[in-house]
Amino acid sequence: MTTYGILIFDGAEELDFTGPWEVFTASSMLREHADTALLIAEHSDAVRCSKGMRVLPDHTPDDHPPLDVLLVPGGNGTRREVSNPVLIDWIRTTAANTAWTTSVCTGALLLHEAGPARGRRVATHRPFEDTLQARGDITVVRDARYVVDGNLITSQGVSAGIDMSLWLIGRLHGRDHARAVRQYIQYEPAPPYLADEPLATGEETAPAAPSDN
């Protein structure tokens, strides 16, 4: 059994955590509901996310079960939460006891402040790369959707968290399982936007699904 703990806070970017949530819960479903995904917030009240979605957490830092995986999303709220000692201390303590610590987008800022990302190679949202690098004691990788450094996995912005989560469940439960999850959620990331592809007919038509080989 794998327990995934996903941090949420006011101003969290919605897809930063709902994308991984979909991957983790679909993975659990295909494993006969063997795993658990939890939303954790500082308080039990509803969280208002970056684009206005309101979400109720399952747990607070005081009452959640032990976690195997910690995921920290990004969003405008990270600029505030980086100065929140309660949340930063919780991230630091929790990350010390999880098998994997992960972030999406500017969640890497909170991991840097809390400590797990210090001295490590990380990915973050492209417009934030210079800002994060300037904090020091960190190496921002600019040409990868996600970066694995030991038991730390960080990803670029928004949809990149899906790629990272698929890699993680492949590491935990096997590549064939990760492929099955990708097929179930119908995630076909190439090309991501048909208008970027030149088409002889001038019409947008669905591309053939890429091979798993």
matplotlib code that plots the C-alpha trace (Angstrom):
import matplotlib.pyplot as plt

x = [0.0, 1.2, -0.1, 0.2, -0.1, -0.9, -0.5, -3.0, -3.2, -4.9, -3.6, -2.4, -2.5, -5.4, -3.8, -0.6, -2.3, -5.4, -3.2, -1.1, -4.3, -5.8, -2.7, -2.4, -6.1, -6.3, -3.2, -4.9, -8.0, -6.1, -4.4, -7.7, -7.8, -4.6, -3.4, -4.7, -4.4, -5.0, -5.4, -3.7, -4.1, -3.0, -6.6, -9.8, -11.6, -12.1, -9.0, -9.5, -7.1, -5.4, -8.2, -11.1, -11.7, -12.7, -11.4, -12.0, -8.9, -9.0, -6.5, -4.5, -0.8, -1.9, -4.0, -2.9, -1.5, 2.1, 2.9, 5.0, 4.9, 4.6, 3.6, 3.8, 2.1, 2.9, 0.8, 0.8, 0.1, 3.7, 4.9, 3.0, 3.4, 7.2, 7.0, 4.6, 6.7, 4.0, 3.7, 7.5, 8.3, 5.7, 7.2, 10.6, 9.5, 7.3, 9.9, 12.4, 10.1, 8.7, 10.2, 9.6, 9.3, 7.9, 6.8, 5.1, 5.8, 6.8, 6.2, 10.0, 10.2, 8.6, 10.9, 13.9, 12.8, 12.0, 15.3, 14.7, 15.6, 18.8, 21.9, 19.8, 18.9, 15.3, 12.8, 10.3, 7.9, 9.8, 9.1, 10.3, 13.6, 15.9, 14.2, 14.6, 18.2, 19.0, 18.0, 21.3, 22.3, 20.2, 20.7, 17.7, 17.5, 15.9, 15.4, 13.5, 9.9, 10.8, 14.1, 14.9, 17.6, 17.8, 14.3, 13.4, 11.4, 10.5, 8.7, 8.1, 4.7, 1.1, 0.8, 4.4, 3.2, 1.3, 4.5, 6.3, 3.5, 3.5, 7.2, 6.8, 4.1, 6.2, 9.1, 6.8, 4.6, 6.3, 6.4, 3.6, 1.4, 2.3, 1.5, -1.9, -2.6, -1.6, -3.9, -6.7, -6.6, -6.1, -3.0, -1.3, 1.1, 2.6, 1.7, 0.2, -1.6, -2.6, -2.3, 1.5, 1.7, 1.7, -1.1, -1.2, -5.0, -5.3, -7.7, -7.0, -7.3, -6.4, -2.9, -2.3, -1.6, 2.2, 3.6, 4.6, 7.7]
y = [0.0, 3.5, 6.6, 9.8, 13.1, 16.1, 19.5, 22.2, 25.9, 29.1, 30.0, 26.5, 26.0, 23.5, 21.2, 21.1, 18.8, 17.5, 16.1, 14.0, 13.2, 11.7, 9.6, 8.4, 7.5, 5.9, 3.9, 2.8, 1.8, -0.4, -2.0, -3.0, 0.2, -0.7, 2.8, 6.1, 9.7, 12.4, 16.2, 18.0, 21.6, 23.7, 24.1, 22.1, 24.9, 25.0, 26.0, 28.5, 27.7, 29.9, 29.9, 30.0, 26.3, 25.6, 22.3, 20.6, 18.9, 15.4, 16.1, 18.7, 18.4, 17.2, 14.3, 12.6, 9.1, 8.3, 9.2, 7.4, 10.2, 14.0, 16.2, 20.0, 22.0, 25.5, 28.5, 32.1, 31.0, 29.7, 33.3, 33.7, 30.2, 30.4, 32.7, 30.4, 28.7, 26.2, 24.9, 25.0, 23.1, 20.5, 20.0, 19.7, 17.1, 15.2, 15.0, 13.5, 10.5, 9.9, 7.6, 10.3, 14.0, 15.7, 19.2, 20.7, 24.2, 26.7, 24.1, 23.8, 27.2, 25.6, 22.6, 24.9, 26.9, 23.8, 22.2, 19.1, 20.9, 22.5, 21.3, 19.4, 19.5, 20.6, 21.7, 24.5, 26.6, 28.3, 31.9, 31.2, 29.5, 32.5, 33.5, 30.1, 29.8, 33.2, 31.8, 29.8, 26.3, 24.8, 23.8, 24.6, 22.3, 24.2, 21.5, 18.7, 18.3, 16.6, 15.9, 13.0, 13.6, 10.8, 10.6, 14.1, 14.6, 18.0, 19.1, 22.1, 23.8, 22.6, 19.6, 18.5, 17.1, 14.4, 13.3, 13.2, 11.3, 8.7, 8.2, 7.8, 5.1, 3.3, 3.3, 2.2, -0.4, -1.1, 0.4, -1.7, -0.4, 3.2, 2.6, 1.1, 4.2, 6.5, 4.7, 4.7, 8.5, 8.9, 11.0, 11.4, 14.3, 14.4, 16.6, 18.6, 21.0, 20.2, 23.7, 23.5, 20.7, 21.5, 19.7, 19.2, 19.4, 22.5, 20.6, 19.5, 15.7, 13.5, 12.0, 8.3, 7.2, 6.9, 3.5, 2.3, 0.6]
z = [0.0, -0.9, 0.9, -1.1, 0.8, -1.3, 0.3, -0.6, 0.4, -0.7, -4.1, -5.0, -8.8, -9.4, -12.0, -10.0, -7.6, -9.4, -12.2, -9.8, -7.8, -11.0, -11.6, -8.0, -7.7, -11.1, -10.1, -6.9, -8.8, -11.2, -8.1, -6.6, -4.5, -2.7, -2.2, -0.6, -1.8, 0.8, 0.6, 3.5, 4.5, 7.4, 8.5, 7.9, 6.2, 2.4, 0.4, -2.4, -5.2, -7.7, -10.3, -7.7, -7.2, -3.5, -2.1, 1.3, 2.7, 4.2, 7.0, 8.7, 9.6, 13.1, 12.1, 8.9, 8.7, 7.9, 4.2, 1.7, -0.8, -0.2, -3.1, -2.8, -5.6, -6.8, -7.5, -6.4, -2.8, -2.5, -2.3, 0.9, 2.3, 2.0, 5.1, 7.0, 9.7, 10.5, 7.0, 6.3, 9.5, 8.6, 5.1, 6.6, 9.2, 6.8, 4.0, 6.4, 6.9, 3.4, 0.8, -1.9, -1.8, -4.9, -6.1, -9.1, -10.5, -7.8, -5.1, -5.4, -3.6, -0.5, -0.7, -0.9, 2.1, 4.1, 3.2, 1.0, -2.2, -0.9, -2.7, -5.2, -8.9, -9.4, -12.0, -11.6, -13.6, -16.4, -15.5, -12.0, -12.8, -12.4, -9.1, -7.6, -8.8, -7.2, -3.8, -3.8, -2.8, -5.6, -9.3, -11.5, -14.5, -17.4, -20.1, -18.4, -17.6, -14.3, -12.4, -10.2, -7.6, -5.1, -3.4, -4.5, -7.7, -8.9, -12.1, -14.2, -14.3, -14.2, -16.6, -16.0, -12.7, -14.6, -16.3, -12.9, -11.3, -14.0, -13.6, -9.9, -10.0, -12.6, -10.1, -7.3, -9.2, -12.5, -16.0, -17.3, -14.6, -15.3, -19.0, -18.0, -16.0, -18.8, -21.2, -18.7, -18.2, -22.0, -21.6, -25.0, -24.6, -28.1, -29.8, -26.9, -29.2, -32.8, -34.0, -33.5, -36.1, -39.8, -41.6, -45.3, -45.5, -43.3, -41.0, -37.4, -37.2, -34.2, -34.5, -34.2, -30.6, -29.9, -29.4, -25.9, -27.3]

ax = plt.figure().add_subplot(projection="3d")
ax.plot(x, y, z, "-o")
ax.set_aspect("equal")
plt.show()
